[in-house]
Amino acid sequence: MTVGVREQPRGADSPRPRPGARPGLVGWLTGLAVLAGVGYRLWLLTQAAPPTNSDEATMGLAALHIARGEDFPVWFYGQQYMGTLEAYLAAPVFALAGGPSLLGLRLPTLALYTLFLLLAWRLTLRLTGDRWFGLLMVALLALGSDRIVKNQLIAGGGYPEMNAAGAALAVLAVELATGRPGRRSTGSGEPDGRTTGTGRPGWRLARWATWGFLAGLMLWVDPLVLPYVAATGAVLVGFCRRELWGTAGALLGAAAVLGAAPLLLHSLLTGRNPLHAVLAASGANATAGWTDRLHGGLLLGPPLGMGFCAPGQCANWQLWWALALPLLLAIATVTAWRALRTREPAAVGPGTVSPRVAATVRLALVLAAVVTLGAYTVSSSAGLTPVESSRYLSCLLISLPALLWPVWAVARHGLRTAVADRHGVGSTLTRSVAVVVLAATLGTAAHATWQAAQTVPATRAAEARHTELVSTLRQLGVRHVRAGYWTCNRLTFASAEQVVCAVVDDTLRPGFDRYPAYRREVDSAAAPAWVAPTGSPLAEVLDERQRVTPGSLDLVTIEGWRIYLPR
């Protein structure tokens, strides 16, 4: 007995529109979905949401230094991994705007999200030929839970770039595998040795160079996307290995070296291995029980990391995705493998993706998702900090078209099975289940998006309080302060370095300064002030100092903050 999803010919349900043809209903709806996704995130940016933090401010300070020509950092300040691409993208915005701002820092990340949305739509069409399924993918990716919009909009290092780059690598792999020399048929079933689907040879070489450059660039920016680099690279090796021995391979290699140049040059000049820093950051030096790892990696991680949960938590009913994901991975693997083993037509039309290429790329995306999920689950981060570390699963969104395509195919065309009865009861049941899964996916993501939107007023109010803090320090003439880690760099960035901060812990001892120059400047100041959030352990320690030594500090309070001025 065999069970399988009926593979539809590419474009059978949604023929490729002729040049100049009207987009039609599905085209207009897709465009509206794109505008809705981008508009929702633009509205969040205007409301200072999602909430910023000192890590994002660190990237903003790097962008400020680049814009001024003062520093050109390779790595995120204070560590030897995570490239500063976001800082280099934001630096021109700061230069044009005449200074730093949270909105200016995040405009490039909004552009990266828009690029990812368009690339995901393009990838879906190339893999399935179904424009209605493309609309479903755009609608799903237009939604944004708390964790999703944080990954996509916060310039904290790596996450906004990875999905756009991973989708671009997959699209390029489809284009190059489809247009490899020797695919076009002469009508007799024999290839004529020409290239199909990729236009002029120069454009093909440009695609090879772009794939290599993006692969190298992601090696510098963040290694979390490497499973997708490896998976799409394997597709190219499988379909274009002969071409890789020639000019295309040399160009790809040179472009990859160029993309990874910051990492390579820094490693050569310093003798440091960034892999060691990455392993340490992943929790390799910490310990977590396997029960906690499996709970965080397989139960909490997928719903949180893929956009199905409320801010910072998952209700029990929202965990259904954790149970569905393994089944979707298995079904997508089986259907892609069966499609690979199906004999494809002898002739493949210009610009059309062959079923074999589409199935191979879908299988590659599924395997990349499995590796990503497995690597996260075995890391200690999944057990120690499962809620915050679920961001490590951000790249799973790239695989959504491959994961949901079999479900969509069943919902539209039914399931071919040897045991379906003559009345079609089996087919009706499976189609109903598939429709329920798709509806639950959209509904759960929409509910999580609504829950995230409810937090915007509180975020806007907190940002207003922080703006008042910066204004108050300026009015008081305070130039140097000491504060906690999550206050310091945020304060320095918000003031455009007019207020410089050194980190202290809750016992007033020196803390972790990502940019040591700030500590040197504060230490050399005559009488730095102290800043602490109201009700924080640091504020309690400073209040106790006031009680023990009355008159040593003058206290200035504003909503949410306490400023201690040495006399």
LOVEX-804899 format. One line per field, with one value per residue (C-alpha): residue number from 0; residue in three letters; x, y, z. Coordinates in steps of 0.2 Angstrom, whole numbers, plus 5000, padded with zeros to 4 digits. Each point is the difference from the previous one (the first is absolute). Example, Ala and Ser with C-alpha at 12.3 -4.5 7.8 and 13.67 -1.06 7.14 Angstrom:
seq 0,1 $
type ALA,SER $
x 5062,5006 $
y 4978,5017 $
z 5039,4997 $
This chain:
seq 0,1,2,3,4,5,6,7,8,9,10,11,12,13,14,15,16,17,18,19,20,21,22,23,24,25,26,27,28,29,30,31,32,33,34,35,36,37,38,39,40,41,42,43,44,45,46,47,48,49,50,51,52,53,54,55,56,57,58,59,60,61,62,63,64,65,66,67,68,69,70,71,72,73,74,75,76,77,78,79,80,81,82,83,84,85,86,87,88,89,90,91,92,93,94,95,96,97,98,99,100,101,102,103,104,105,106,107,108,109,110,111,112,113,114,115,116,117,118,119,120,121,122,123,124,125,126,127,128,129,130,131,132,133,134,135,136,137,138,139,140,141,142,143,144,145,146,147,148,149,150,151,152,153,154,155,156,157,158,159,160,161,162,163,164,165,166,167,168,169,170,171,172,173,174,175,176,177,178,179,180,181,182,183,184,185,186,187,188,189,190,191,192,193,194,195,196,197,198,199,200,201,202,203,204,205,206,207,208,209,210,211,212,213,214,215,216,217,218,219,220,221,222,223,224,225,226,227,228,229,230,231,232,233,234,235,236,237,238,239,240,241,242,243,244,245,246,247,248,249,250,251,252,253,254,255,256,257,258,259,260,261,262,263,264,265,266,267,268,269,270,271,272,273,274,275,276,277,278,279,280,281,282,283,284,285,286,287,288,289,290,291,292,293,294,295,296,297,298,299,300,301,302,303,304,305,306,307,308,309,310,311,312,313,314,315,316,317,318,319,320,321,322,323,324,325,326,327,328,329,330,331,332,333,334,335,336,337,338,339,340,341,342,343,344,345,346,347,348,349,350,351,352,353,354,355,356,357,358,359,360,361,362,363,364,365,366,367,368,369,370,371,372,373,374,375,376,377,378,379,380,381,382,383,384,385,386,387,388,389,390,391,392,393,394,395,396,397,398,399,400,401,402,403,404,405,406,407,408,409,410,411,412,413,414,415,416,417,418,419,420,421,422,423,424,425,426,427,428,429,430,431,432,433,434,435,436,437,438,439,440,441,442,443,444,445,446,447,448,449,450,451,452,453,454,455,456,457,458,459,460,461,462,463,464,465,466,467,468,469,470,471,472,473,474,475,476,477,478,479,480,481,482,483,484,485,486,487,488,489,490,491,492,493,494,495,496,497,498,499,500,501,502,503,504,505,506,507,508,509,510,511,512,513,514,515,516,517,518,519,520,521,522,523,524,525,526,527,528,529,530,531,532,533,534,535,536,537,538,539,540,541,542,543,544,545,546,547,548,549,550,551,552,553,554,555,556,557,558,559,560,561,562,563,564,565,566 $
type MET,THR,VAL,GLY,VAL,ARG,GLU,GLN,PRO,ARG,GLY,ALA,ASP,SER,PRO,ARG,PRO,ARG,PRO,GLY,ALA,ARG,PRO,GLY,LEU,VAL,GLY,TRP,LEU,THR,GLY,LEU,ALA,VAL,LEU,ALA,GLY,VAL,GLY,TYR,ARG,LEU,TRP,LEU,LEU,THR,GLN,ALA,ALA,PRO,PRO,THR,ASN,SER,ASP,GLU,ALA,THR,MET,GLY,LEU,ALA,ALA,LEU,HIS,ILE,ALA,ARG,GLY,GLU,ASP,PHE,PRO,VAL,TRP,PHE,TYR,GLY,GLN,GLN,TYR,MET,GLY,THR,LEU,GLU,ALA,TYR,LEU,ALA,ALA,PRO,VAL,PHE,ALA,LEU,ALA,GLY,GLY,PRO,SER,LEU,LEU,GLY,LEU,ARG,LEU,PRO,THR,LEU,ALA,LEU,TYR,THR,LEU,PHE,LEU,LEU,LEU,ALA,TRP,ARG,LEU,THR,LEU,ARG,LEU,THR,GLY,ASP,ARG,TRP,PHE,GLY,LEU,LEU,MET,VAL,ALA,LEU,LEU,ALA,LEU,GLY,SER,ASP,ARG,ILE,VAL,LYS,ASN,GLN,LEU,ILE,ALA,GLY,GLY,GLY,TYR,PRO,GLU,MET,ASN,ALA,ALA,GLY,ALA,ALA,LEU,ALA,VAL,LEU,ALA,VAL,GLU,LEU,ALA,THR,GLY,ARG,PRO,GLY,ARG,ARG,SER,THR,GLY,SER,GLY,GLU,PRO,ASP,GLY,ARG,THR,THR,GLY,THR,GLY,ARG,PRO,GLY,TRP,ARG,LEU,ALA,ARG,TRP,ALA,THR,TRP,GLY,PHE,LEU,ALA,GLY,LEU,MET,LEU,TRP,VAL,ASP,PRO,LEU,VAL,LEU,PRO,TYR,VAL,ALA,ALA,THR,GLY,ALA,VAL,LEU,VAL,GLY,PHE,CYS,ARG,ARG,GLU,LEU,TRP,GLY,THR,ALA,GLY,ALA,LEU,LEU,GLY,ALA,ALA,ALA,VAL,LEU,GLY,ALA,ALA,PRO,LEU,LEU,LEU,HIS,SER,LEU,LEU,THR,GLY,ARG,ASN,PRO,LEU,HIS,ALA,VAL,LEU,ALA,ALA,SER,GLY,ALA,ASN,ALA,THR,ALA,GLY,TRP,THR,ASP,ARG,LEU,HIS,GLY,GLY,LEU,LEU,LEU,GLY,PRO,PRO,LEU,GLY,MET,GLY,PHE,CYS,ALA,PRO,GLY,GLN,CYS,ALA,ASN,TRP,GLN,LEU,TRP,TRP,ALA,LEU,ALA,LEU,PRO,LEU,LEU,LEU,ALA,ILE,ALA,THR,VAL,THR,ALA,TRP,ARG,ALA,LEU,ARG,THR,ARG,GLU,PRO,ALA,ALA,VAL,GLY,PRO,GLY,THR,VAL,SER,PRO,ARG,VAL,ALA,ALA,THR,VAL,ARG,LEU,ALA,LEU,VAL,LEU,ALA,ALA,VAL,VAL,THR,LEU,GLY,ALA,TYR,THR,VAL,SER,SER,SER,ALA,GLY,LEU,THR,PRO,VAL,GLU,SER,SER,ARG,TYR,LEU,SER,CYS,LEU,LEU,ILE,SER,LEU,PRO,ALA,LEU,LEU,TRP,PRO,VAL,TRP,ALA,VAL,ALA,ARG,HIS,GLY,LEU,ARG,THR,ALA,VAL,ALA,ASP,ARG,HIS,GLY,VAL,GLY,SER,THR,LEU,THR,ARG,SER,VAL,ALA,VAL,VAL,VAL,LEU,ALA,ALA,THR,LEU,GLY,THR,ALA,ALA,HIS,ALA,THR,TRP,GLN,ALA,ALA,GLN,THR,VAL,PRO,ALA,THR,ARG,ALA,ALA,GLU,ALA,ARG,HIS,THR,GLU,LEU,VAL,SER,THR,LEU,ARG,GLN,LEU,GLY,VAL,ARG,HIS,VAL,ARG,ALA,GLY,TYR,TRP,THR,CYS,ASN,ARG,LEU,THR,PHE,ALA,SER,ALA,GLU,GLN,VAL,VAL,CYS,ALA,VAL,VAL,ASP,ASP,THR,LEU,ARG,PRO,GLY,PHE,ASP,ARG,TYR,PRO,ALA,TYR,ARG,ARG,GLU,VAL,ASP,SER,ALA,ALA,ALA,PRO,ALA,TRP,VAL,ALA,PRO,THR,GLY,SER,PRO,LEU,ALA,GLU,VAL,LEU,ASP,GLU,ARG,GLN,ARG,VAL,THR,PRO,GLY,SER,LEU,ASP,LEU,VAL,THR,ILE,GLU,GLY,TRP,ARG,ILE,TYR,LEU,PRO,ARG $
x 5000,5007,4994,5005,4996,4995,5013,4993,5009,5009,4988,4985,4989,5007,5007,5015,4993,5005,5011,4989,4985,4990,5004,4983,4991,5014,5013,4991,4997,5018,5005,4988,5008,5017,4995,4991,5015,5012,4987,4998,5018,5002,4986,5010,5016,4990,4994,5018,4995,5006,5009,5018,5015,5018,5005,4991,5007,5018,4997,4993,5016,5010,4990,5003,5019,5000,4990,5012,5015,5006,5000,4996,4996,5001,4990,4987,5008,5006,5001,5009,4985,4984,5005,4994,4992,4985,5011,5007,4982,4995,5015,4994,4983,5008,5011,4986,4988,5014,5000,4995,4983,4991,4989,5016,5008,4985,4996,5012,4993,4983,5007,5008,4983,4992,5013,4997,4981,5003,5013,4989,4986,5012,5006,4983,4995,5016,4997,4982,4993,4985,4996,4987,5012,5012,4986,4998,5019,5000,4985,5008,5017,4991,4994,5012,5000,5011,5015,4998,5000,5015,5010,4995,5001,5012,5018,5008,5011,4997,4981,4993,5013,4999,4982,5003,5017,4993,4985,5012,5011,4986,4993,5017,5002,4984,5004,5018,4994,4986,5010,5015,5007,4993,4982,4991,4992,5001,4983,5008,5003,5019,5007,5007,5014,4993,4995,4982,4991,5014,5002,5017,5016,5005,4985,5004,5017,4993,4989,5014,5010,4985,4997,5019,5000,4984,5007,5017,4991,4989,5015,5006,4983,4993,5003,4982,4995,5014,4988,4991,5017,5005,4983,4999,5018,4997,4986,5013,5012,4987,4994,5015,5015,5008,4997,5008,5017,5001,4998,4984,5009,5014,4989,4989,5016,5007,4983,4999,5017,4995,4984,5009,5015,4997,5000,5015,5011,4996,5005,5016,5005,4995,5003,4983,4987,4983,4993,5006,4990,4984,5001,5002,4985,4989,5002,5014,5008,4984,4990,4981,4991,4993,4983,5001,5009,4986,4986,5008,5006,4985,4985,5002,5013,4990,4984,5009,5014,4987,4988,4985,5002,4996,5014,5012,4989,4990,4983,4997,4988,5014,5012,4990,5013,5013,4991,4996,5017,5008,4986,5001,5019,4997,4986,5010,5015,4990,4991,5015,5010,4985,5000,5019,4997,4986,5006,4999,4995,5013,4997,5001,4994,5010,4998,4992,5007,5001,4991,5016,5008,4985,4999,5019,5000,4984,5010,5015,4989,4993,5017,5006,4986,5003,5019,4995,4987,5012,5015,4989,4993,5017,5007,4999,4992,4984,5000,5006,4991,4987,4989,5013,5011,4985,5007,5012,4986,4997,5006,4986,4989,5010,4994,4982,4996,5007,4991,4983,5000,4994,4986,4995,5000,4989,4988,4998,5002,4997,5011,5003,4999,4997,4988,4988,4983,4990,4989,5016,4997,5019,5004,4987,5007,5018,4995,4990,5015,5012,4988,4999,5019,5002,4986,5008,5017,4993,4988,5013,5013,4987,4995,5018,5002,4985,5007,5017,4991,4991,5017,5004,4992,5011,5016,4996,4998,5016,5009,4993,5006,5018,4999,4996,5015,5012,4992,5002,5018,5003,4991,5010,5016,5005,5013,5006,4990,5001,4985,4996,5003,4983,5000,5017,5002,4982,5002,5017,4992,4984,5010,5012,5014,4996,4998,5013,4997,5011,4992,4998,4992,4988,5014,5007,5015,5006,4989,5002,5004,4998,5009,5015,5003,4984,5007,5016,4991,4988,5014,5010,4985,4999,4983,4990,4982,4990,4984,4989,4982,4988,4998,5016,5013,5012,4988,4998,5019,5002,4985,5009,5016,4990,4993,5017,5009,4987,5004,5012,4988,4986,4985,4990,4985,4990,4987,5009,5017,5011,5015,5014,5011,5016,5002 $
y 5000,5017,5017,5016,5018,5002,5011,5013,5006,5016,5014,4988,5009,5017,5003,5012,5017,5007,5015,5016,4989,5007,4992,4994,4997,4989,5013,5014,4990,4996,5018,5005,4987,5006,5018,4994,4991,5015,5013,4990,5000,5018,5005,4990,5010,5017,4994,4995,4982,4987,5007,5003,4996,5003,4986,5009,5016,4992,4997,5018,5007,4990,5008,5017,4997,4994,5015,5012,4990,4997,4981,4985,4985,4983,4992,5005,5010,4990,4983,4991,4994,5007,5012,5018,5000,5009,5014,5003,5000,5013,5011,5009,5003,5008,5011,5006,5003,5010,4988,4984,4994,4984,5002,5003,4985,4989,5006,4988,4986,5004,5000,4983,4993,5007,4991,4984,5001,5002,4987,4988,5003,4998,4983,4994,5003,4992,4984,4998,5011,5003,5019,4997,4990,5015,5011,4989,5001,5019,5001,4989,5009,5017,4995,5004,4993,5008,4989,5001,5019,5001,4988,5010,5018,5002,5003,4989,4990,4988,4995,5013,4995,4981,4997,5012,4992,4982,5003,5008,4985,4988,5011,5000,4982,4997,5012,4992,4982,5003,5009,4989,4996,4985,5001,5006,4986,5000,4991,4983,4999,5004,5016,5012,5007,5017,5009,5002,5012,5012,5011,5006,4991,5016,5000,4982,5004,5015,4987,4989,5015,5006,4983,4999,5018,4997,4983,5008,5015,4990,4990,5017,5007,4985,4981,4995,5001,4988,4985,5009,5005,4981,4994,5012,4997,4981,5003,5010,4986,4987,5009,5010,4991,5001,5019,5002,4993,5015,5019,4999,4991,5012,5015,4993,4996,5018,5008,4989,5006,5018,4998,4992,5012,5009,4983,4993,5016,5002,4982,5001,5016,4995,4981,4998,4986,5007,4982,4999,5016,4993,4984,5009,5011,4985,4993,4988,5005,4998,4985,4997,4984,4990,5002,5019,5000,4989,5010,5017,4993,4990,5006,5018,5005,4997,5009,5015,5001,4998,5013,4991,5006,5015,5012,4990,4985,4986,4995,4981,5001,5009,4986,4990,5005,4991,4984,5004,5005,4983,4993,5014,4997,4981,5003,5013,4988,4986,5010,5008,4984,4991,5015,4998,4982,5004,5000,5018,5006,4999,5018,5014,5017,5016,5008,4985,4991,4981,4990,4992,5016,5006,4984,5001,5018,4996,4985,5011,5013,4986,4992,5018,5002,4983,5005,5017,4992,4986,5012,5011,4986,4992,5017,5006,5016,4990,4994,5015,5015,4992,5015,5012,4988,4995,5013,4988,4991,5016,4991,4987,5013,4997,4983,5004,4998,4982,4995,5006,4996,4982,5006,5012,4987,4989,5014,5004,4984,4986,4985,4986,4983,4982,4999,5015,4993,5002,5014,5011,5000,4998,5014,5011,4997,5003,5016,5006,4996,5010,5015,5000,4999,5015,5010,4996,5006,5017,5002,4996,5012,5014,4998,5001,5016,5007,4997,5008,5015,5002,5003,5016,5013,4994,5000,5017,5006,4992,5009,5016,4998,4996,5016,5010,4992,5006,5017,5001,4995,5014,5013,4995,5001,4982,4994,4984,4986,4983,4988,4982,4991,5001,5019,5005,4999,5004,5016,5004,4997,5009,5016,4998,4998,5016,4989,4987,4985,4986,4984,4995,4984,5000,5002,5015,4991,5002,4990,4995,5015,4995,5016,5003,5018,5005,4993,5008,5017,4997,4995,5016,5011,5010,4994,4989,4998,4984,4995,4985,4995,5002,4985,4991,4992,5013,5014,4991,4999,5019,5004,4991,5009,5016,4994,4995,5016,5014,5014,4991,4999,5011,4991,5005,4989,5000,4987,4983,5006,5006,5011,5002,5015,5000,5016 $
z 5000,4996,5005,4992,4996,4982,4992,4988,4985,5002,4997,4997,5013,4997,4983,4999,4994,4984,4999,5003,5005,5015,5017,5003,5016,5008,4995,5008,5016,5000,4998,5014,5012,4996,5004,5016,5006,4997,5006,5016,5004,4995,5012,5013,4997,5001,5017,5006,5000,5002,5016,4998,5011,5003,4988,4986,5006,4999,4981,4999,5008,4987,4986,5008,5000,4982,4995,5008,4993,5018,5000,4988,5011,4993,5014,5012,5014,5014,4991,4986,4990,4992,4986,5000,4983,5008,5006,4983,4992,5013,4999,4984,5008,5015,4988,4990,5015,5009,5015,5008,5004,5003,4985,4989,5007,4996,4982,4993,5009,4994,4982,5003,5006,4984,4990,5009,4997,4982,4998,5010,4988,4985,5007,5003,4982,4993,5011,4998,4986,5010,5002,5013,5011,4997,5007,5015,5004,4998,5012,5013,4999,5001,5017,5014,5018,5014,4996,4982,4999,5012,4989,4984,5007,5014,4994,5013,4988,4986,5001,4988,4987,5001,4994,4985,4996,5002,4989,4987,5000,4997,4986,4992,5002,4991,4986,4997,5001,4988,4988,5000,4982,4992,5007,4984,4990,4981,4998,4998,5019,4998,5008,4988,5012,5002,5016,5005,5011,5005,4985,4994,5006,5009,5011,5004,5006,5010,5009,5004,5007,5010,5008,5004,5008,5010,5007,5005,5007,5011,5006,5007,5006,5009,4999,5004,4981,4995,4999,4986,4992,5000,4994,4985,4997,4999,4987,4989,5002,4995,4985,4994,5005,4983,4999,5017,4993,4989,5000,5010,5014,5000,5001,5014,5010,4997,5005,5015,5006,4997,5010,5015,4998,5017,5009,4990,5002,5019,5003,4990,5009,5018,4999,5008,4995,5000,5001,5018,5005,4991,5009,5017,4996,4996,5017,4996,5017,5010,5005,4998,5003,4985,5007,5000,4982,4993,5008,4994,4983,4994,5010,5003,4987,4984,5005,5007,4987,4985,5006,5009,5018,5010,5006,5011,5002,4992,5006,4999,4985,4991,5002,4987,4987,5009,4997,4982,4995,5001,4989,4988,4998,4997,4988,4990,5000,4993,4987,4994,4999,4990,4988,4998,4995,4987,4982,4994,4983,4986,4995,5013,4993,5001,5017,5008,5015,4998,5012,5005,5004,5010,5010,5003,5007,5011,5007,5003,5009,5011,5004,5005,5012,5008,5002,5007,5012,5006,5002,5011,5010,5005,5005,5018,4995,4997,5018,5009,4991,4989,4998,4995,4991,4989,4988,4994,4991,4989,4984,5001,4991,4984,5000,5001,4982,5000,5016,4996,4981,5003,5011,4987,4987,5010,5004,4982,4990,5013,5005,4988,5009,4997,5014,4997,4997,4984,5008,5004,5019,5003,4988,5008,5017,4996,4991,5015,5011,4989,4999,5019,5002,4988,5009,5017,4994,4994,5014,5014,4991,4999,5018,5005,4989,5009,5017,4995,4994,5017,5008,4989,5012,5014,4989,4994,5018,5005,4986,5005,5018,4993,4989,5015,5009,4986,5000,5019,5000,4987,5010,5016,4990,5003,4988,5009,5008,5007,4998,4997,4984,4992,5004,4994,4982,4997,5009,4991,4983,5004,5004,4985,5012,5009,5016,5002,5011,5008,5006,5018,5008,5014,5013,4991,4994,4982,4987,4982,4989,4982,4995,5012,4995,5009,5016,4999,4997,5015,5011,4996,5004,5016,5007,4989,5004,5003,4990,5005,4995,5014,5011,4993,5011,4995,5006,5016,5003,4996,5012,5013,4997,5002,5017,5006,4995,5000,4988,4989,4986,4993,4994,4984,4996,4984,4995,4999,5004,5015,4997,5014,4999,5010,5010 $
